[in-house]
């Protein structure tokens, strides 16, 4: 294809998208959760580059297949993945991948988890039940994860230990509250995951 005369900005990465020259370590993490819990929102809010999304308008093809109870106003959905990037410091960069939430797209998860150091399970406290199978899959795969309770309007708030009991989580798995729309809050979630992974790596082996 001949690019002569085309827009120079379309020929390569935008300047803001280039990897910082000081970056020495890149880590892959994955954001998972049930349908409509806010994964795309979190990736978009925390990313320092223009996020890649694969959102498509929801159609009648999903009627009776995707459970939209409690999220009836949702009009689009991720069909492959979301992708963003955030620099934790001058040397450490996180590549953040968001998974599709509908069970019919879960076959894509295996590829997205290849090489991932850990995961964030995003939950909606109005619909905790949509997270049960997600957490079960992560536990079966052995991928370490933290749980982030996303704040939605009119979301019920629960003490951490009540959430832990409802989700049947072991005591060592961190649970944090977040607002996926807020960059600082979403960054705090990723930092909680990084601390958890560091603590696991530093713990003496039995």
PyMOL commands that set and color helices and strands:
alter all, ss='L'
color gray80, all
select helices_A, chain A and resi 8-10+15-17+39-46+60-62+103-113+128-141+160-167+183-202
alter helices_A, ss='H'
color red, helices_A
select strands_A, chain A and resi 25-33+55-57+76-78+81-87+92-99+118-124+145-150+175-178
alter strands_A, ss='S'
color yellow, strands_A
deselect
rebuild
show_as cartoon
